[in-house]
Amino acid sequence: MADTASLLPRLRPFDNSQEVYYPVLVPNMRGLENLLKLEDENEKAGRPRLTNEIASFVAASDVSHPPIAKPH
């Protein structure tokens, strides 16, 4: 994820007529913002899109209970 900016431009450009997918995992808002900025820079330079699929994940936790105290 941290090396997305250096990895994606090295991949062969995809063509929508082919069944090739380059999903990019974005674990948080910063990752999504970085990917969108990279795509925007690529588009402005006249290069093809870097990805055709963005994957995200969500983690949930129950915050209604206080944390378990560690034994002394």
Buried (B, 14 or more C-beta within 10 A) or exposed (E): EEEBEEEBEEEEEBEEEEEEEBEBEBEEEEBBEBBEEBBEEBEEEEEEEBBEEBEEEEEEEEEEEEEEEEEE
